[in-house]
Amino acid sequence: MNRESIDLHIHTTASDGSTSPAELVDEAIAAELNTISLTDHESIDGMDSIIDLAKAQGLTVVPGIEFLTCFQGREIHLLGYCFDTDDQDFRSRVKEIQQQRNDVSLQIVDNLDRLGFKLDKEQFYKIAAEGRTIGKNHIIMALFKAGYLKTREQADDTLRRYLSQNGLAYVIFTGNPLGEAVELIRKANGVPVLAHPGLIRDDRMVVDILNTARIGLEVYYHYFGTNRQELVIHYKRMASEKGLVATGGSDYHGYYTPDVKLGSTMVPPETLDLLLREKTC
């Protein structure tokens, strides 16, 4: 196994990925990964469930989570790493945020219904009842199942027209403002990191965020398009100039993102050491 194989941005069925946490461990071993972080949205249940399994196979699991937050009226994703997994206040608040997030997702499903997309809401209630986080991938799969979508191109168009910011069915989640999310992670002795800044598509906002709170920057990321490497270089320079910890990962979601492979994004081997150093600052 390559000791330098790291993927710090992974989703499982605990939120909006298609691979169960246990299956993810097997996939990580097969991909010759040494260190992973399950960054499920508003959930650490997947991470909890694989600690012993991963340890038995020599796989390091870095505590991780991804929060949907808002900043200046925009949807912003914030990663959290290396937090105290025994912090009960953190755990309790994560569960509250997850419930609020699921309530908003159900509002989006209601909006789709009013727009003519008749979906079985029981499938979403089931996800929530199982303690998982409802995400856009679940809604897209429900649209496929109901026959409204046939191709990936149609799914991408639906994401843009209905589920993206300012989409016809979109509801912004305001239950976890960026500043509060940063404080929550910091109080649990963790390290907050701005996720995939290139997807914000507004460097002025990225700089505003970085100037507002002491957080790291996700530099190494599987951006789509021909300018992927340019974006990595750009945000690597930004992190270096500002003295920020730089993290990275594939943002793997299983078959929901078939072009993204587990461990496909090169993350420097010193990343974990830098995270742990930032944790003690």
C-alpha positions as CSV (number, residue, x, y, z in Angstrom):
1,M,0.0,0.0,0.0
2,N,1.2,3.5,-0.9
3,R,1.8,5.3,2.4
4,E,1.0,8.6,0.7
5,S,-2.5,7.8,-0.5
6,I,-5.0,10.1,1.1
7,D,-8.6,11.1,0.3
8,L,-10.2,13.5,2.7
9,H,-13.5,14.2,1.0
10,I,-15.8,11.2,0.7
11,H,-19.5,10.6,1.0
12,T,-21.4,7.5,1.9
13,T,-25.0,6.4,2.4
14,A,-24.9,8.3,5.7
15,S,-25.7,11.3,3.6
16,D,-25.8,11.6,-0.2
17,G,-23.3,8.9,-1.4
18,S,-24.3,5.5,-2.8
19,T,-21.7,3.4,-1.0
20,S,-22.2,2.2,2.5
21,P,-19.5,3.0,5.1
22,A,-18.5,-0.6,5.3
23,E,-18.3,-1.0,1.6
24,L,-16.3,2.2,1.4
25,V,-13.6,0.7,3.6
26,D,-13.3,-2.2,1.1
27,E,-13.1,0.2,-1.8
28,A,-10.5,2.3,0.0
29,I,-8.3,-0.7,0.6
30,A,-8.8,-1.8,-3.1
31,A,-7.8,1.8,-4.2
32,E,-4.6,1.4,-2.0
33,L,-5.6,4.3,0.2
34,N,-3.9,4.7,3.5
35,T,-5.9,7.6,5.0
36,I,-9.5,8.6,4.5
37,S,-12.1,11.0,5.9
38,L,-15.8,10.4,5.6
39,T,-17.2,13.9,5.2
40,D,-20.9,13.1,5.1
41,H,-23.3,16.1,5.1
42,E,-24.5,16.9,8.6
43,S,-23.6,13.4,9.8
44,I,-20.8,11.5,11.5
45,D,-22.7,8.2,11.8
46,G,-20.8,6.6,8.9
47,M,-17.5,7.5,10.4
48,D,-18.6,6.0,13.8
49,S,-19.6,2.8,12.1
50,I,-16.3,2.0,10.5
51,I,-13.7,3.0,13.1
52,D,-13.0,-0.6,14.3
53,L,-13.3,-2.1,10.8
54,A,-10.9,0.4,9.3
55,K,-8.4,0.0,12.2
56,A,-8.3,-3.7,11.7
57,Q,-7.3,-3.2,8.1
58,G,-4.7,-0.6,8.8
59,L,-6.7,2.3,7.4
60,T,-6.5,5.6,9.1
61,V,-9.8,7.4,9.5
62,V,-9.7,11.2,10.0
63,P,-12.8,12.6,11.7
64,G,-14.7,14.6,9.1
65,I,-18.0,16.2,8.2
66,E,-19.3,18.6,5.6
67,F,-21.8,21.3,6.5
68,L,-24.1,23.2,4.2
69,T,-23.9,26.8,5.4
70,C,-24.8,30.2,4.1
71,F,-22.8,33.4,3.7
72,Q,-24.0,36.7,2.3
73,G,-27.1,34.9,0.9
74,R,-25.0,32.2,-0.9
75,E,-24.8,28.4,-0.3
76,I,-21.3,27.6,1.0
77,H,-20.0,24.2,1.9
78,L,-17.7,23.9,4.9
79,L,-15.6,20.9,5.8
80,G,-14.6,20.0,9.4
81,Y,-11.7,17.8,10.3
82,C,-10.0,16.3,13.4
83,F,-12.7,17.4,15.8
84,D,-13.2,15.6,19.2
85,T,-15.5,12.7,18.4
86,D,-16.4,12.5,22.1
87,D,-17.7,16.0,22.2
88,Q,-21.4,15.5,23.0
89,D,-22.4,19.1,22.4
90,F,-21.0,18.8,18.9
91,R,-22.8,15.6,18.3
92,S,-26.1,17.0,19.5
93,R,-25.8,20.1,17.4
94,V,-25.0,18.0,14.3
95,K,-28.2,16.1,14.8
96,E,-30.2,19.3,15.1
97,I,-28.7,20.7,11.9
98,Q,-29.3,17.5,10.1
99,Q,-33.0,17.6,11.0
100,Q,-33.2,21.2,9.9
101,R,-31.5,20.4,6.6
102,N,-33.9,17.5,6.0
103,D,-36.8,19.8,6.6
104,V,-35.5,22.2,3.9
105,S,-35.0,19.2,1.5
106,L,-38.6,18.2,2.0
107,Q,-39.7,21.8,1.2
108,I,-37.8,21.4,-2.1
109,V,-39.7,18.2,-2.8
110,D,-42.9,20.1,-2.1
111,N,-41.9,22.8,-4.5
112,L,-41.2,20.2,-7.2
113,D,-44.7,18.8,-6.6
114,R,-46.2,22.2,-7.2
115,L,-44.2,22.4,-10.4
116,G,-45.7,19.1,-11.7
117,F,-43.1,16.6,-10.4
118,K,-45.1,14.0,-8.4
119,L,-42.7,12.1,-6.2
120,D,-43.3,9.6,-3.5
121,K,-42.4,11.5,-0.3
122,E,-42.3,8.3,1.7
123,Q,-38.8,7.5,0.3
124,F,-37.5,10.8,1.7
125,Y,-39.2,10.3,5.1
126,K,-37.5,6.9,5.2
127,I,-34.1,8.5,4.7
128,A,-34.7,10.9,7.5
129,A,-36.1,8.3,9.8
130,E,-32.9,6.2,9.3
131,G,-30.9,9.1,10.6
132,R,-29.5,10.0,7.2
133,T,-29.2,13.4,5.4
134,I,-31.5,14.0,2.4
135,G,-29.5,15.5,-0.5
136,K,-29.9,16.6,-4.1
137,N,-28.7,13.2,-5.3
138,H,-31.7,11.5,-3.6
139,I,-34.1,13.9,-5.3
140,I,-32.4,13.3,-8.7
141,M,-32.6,9.5,-8.2
142,A,-36.3,9.9,-7.2
143,L,-36.9,11.8,-10.5
144,F,-35.3,9.0,-12.4
145,K,-37.4,6.4,-10.6
146,A,-40.6,8.3,-11.3
147,G,-39.7,8.5,-15.0
148,Y,-39.1,12.2,-15.3
149,L,-35.5,11.8,-16.1
150,K,-33.9,9.3,-18.6
151,T,-30.4,10.6,-19.1
152,R,-27.5,12.1,-17.2
153,E,-27.8,15.2,-19.4
154,Q,-31.4,15.6,-18.3
155,A,-30.3,15.2,-14.7
156,D,-27.7,17.9,-15.1
157,D,-30.2,20.3,-16.7
158,T,-32.7,19.6,-13.8
159,L,-30.0,20.4,-11.2
160,R,-29.4,23.7,-12.9
161,R,-33.0,24.7,-13.6
162,Y,-34.6,23.5,-10.4
163,L,-32.2,22.5,-7.6
164,S,-29.3,24.9,-7.9
165,Q,-29.2,28.3,-6.2
166,N,-32.0,30.4,-7.6
167,G,-33.5,27.3,-9.2
168,L,-37.3,27.1,-9.5
169,A,-37.6,24.6,-6.6
170,Y,-34.6,25.7,-4.6
171,V,-34.9,26.7,-0.9
172,I,-31.8,28.1,0.7
173,F,-30.8,26.5,4.0
174,T,-30.2,29.2,6.6
175,G,-30.1,27.0,9.7
176,N,-26.3,26.9,9.9
177,P,-24.7,30.2,9.0
178,L,-21.0,30.0,8.1
179,G,-19.8,31.8,11.2
180,E,-21.7,29.5,13.5
181,A,-20.5,26.4,11.7
182,V,-16.9,27.5,12.0
183,E,-17.4,28.2,15.7
184,L,-19.0,24.8,16.2
185,I,-16.1,23.0,14.6
186,R,-13.5,25.1,16.5
187,K,-15.3,24.5,19.8
188,A,-14.9,20.7,19.2
189,N,-11.2,21.3,18.7
190,G,-11.5,20.7,15.0
191,V,-10.3,22.4,11.9
192,P,-12.8,24.1,9.6
193,V,-12.0,24.2,5.8
194,L,-13.7,25.9,3.0
195,A,-14.8,23.2,0.5
196,H,-14.2,23.3,-3.3
197,P,-13.7,27.1,-3.6
198,G,-13.7,26.9,-7.4
199,L,-17.3,25.9,-7.3
200,I,-18.2,29.2,-5.7
201,R,-17.1,30.9,-8.9
202,D,-16.5,34.2,-7.2
203,D,-13.0,34.7,-5.8
204,R,-14.1,38.0,-4.1
205,M,-16.5,35.9,-2.0
206,V,-13.8,33.3,-1.3
207,V,-11.5,36.0,-0.1
208,D,-14.3,37.6,2.0
209,I,-14.9,34.2,3.6
210,L,-11.2,33.6,4.3
211,N,-11.0,37.1,5.8
212,T,-14.0,36.5,8.0
213,A,-13.0,33.4,9.8
214,R,-9.8,31.4,10.5
215,I,-10.3,28.4,8.3
216,G,-8.4,26.3,5.8
217,L,-8.9,25.9,2.1
218,E,-9.6,22.8,0.1
219,V,-7.0,23.0,-2.7
220,Y,-6.7,19.6,-4.2
221,Y,-10.2,18.8,-5.7
222,H,-11.7,16.9,-8.6
223,Y,-13.0,19.9,-10.6
224,F,-14.6,19.0,-13.9
225,G,-13.4,20.6,-17.1
226,T,-10.1,21.4,-18.8
227,N,-9.1,24.0,-16.2
228,R,-8.9,21.6,-13.3
229,Q,-5.2,21.8,-12.8
230,E,-5.3,25.6,-13.2
231,L,-7.8,25.8,-10.3
232,V,-5.7,23.6,-8.1
233,I,-2.6,25.8,-8.8
234,H,-4.6,28.9,-8.2
235,Y,-6.0,27.9,-4.8
236,K,-2.7,26.4,-3.8
237,R,-1.1,29.8,-4.3
238,M,-3.9,31.5,-2.4
239,A,-3.6,29.1,0.6
240,S,0.2,29.6,0.6
241,E,-0.1,33.4,0.4
242,K,-2.5,33.5,3.3
243,G,-0.8,30.9,5.4
244,L,-3.8,28.5,5.3
245,V,-3.8,24.7,5.8
246,A,-4.5,23.2,2.4
247,T,-6.6,20.0,2.2
248,G,-8.1,17.9,-0.6
249,G,-10.0,14.9,-1.8
250,S,-12.1,13.4,-4.5
251,D,-15.6,14.3,-3.3
252,Y,-16.5,10.7,-4.0
253,H,-20.2,9.9,-4.1
254,G,-20.2,6.4,-5.6
255,Y,-22.3,5.9,-8.7
256,Y,-23.9,9.3,-8.2
257,T,-20.7,10.8,-9.7
258,P,-19.5,8.0,-12.0
259,D,-16.6,10.1,-13.3
260,V,-15.1,10.6,-9.9
261,K,-13.0,7.7,-8.6
262,L,-12.1,7.2,-4.9
263,G,-8.6,8.4,-4.3
264,S,-8.4,10.0,-7.8
265,T,-7.3,13.4,-6.5
266,M,-3.6,13.7,-5.5
267,V,-3.3,15.0,-1.9
268,P,0.2,15.7,-0.7
269,P,1.4,13.3,2.1
270,E,2.1,16.2,4.5
271,T,-1.6,17.2,4.5
272,L,-2.5,15.2,7.6
273,D,0.5,16.6,9.6
274,L,-0.5,20.1,8.6
275,L,-4.1,19.5,9.7
276,L,-3.0,18.2,13.1
277,R,-0.6,21.2,13.4
278,E,-3.5,23.6,12.7
279,K,-5.6,21.8,15.3
280,T,-3.1,22.7,18.0
281,C,-2.8,26.4,17.0
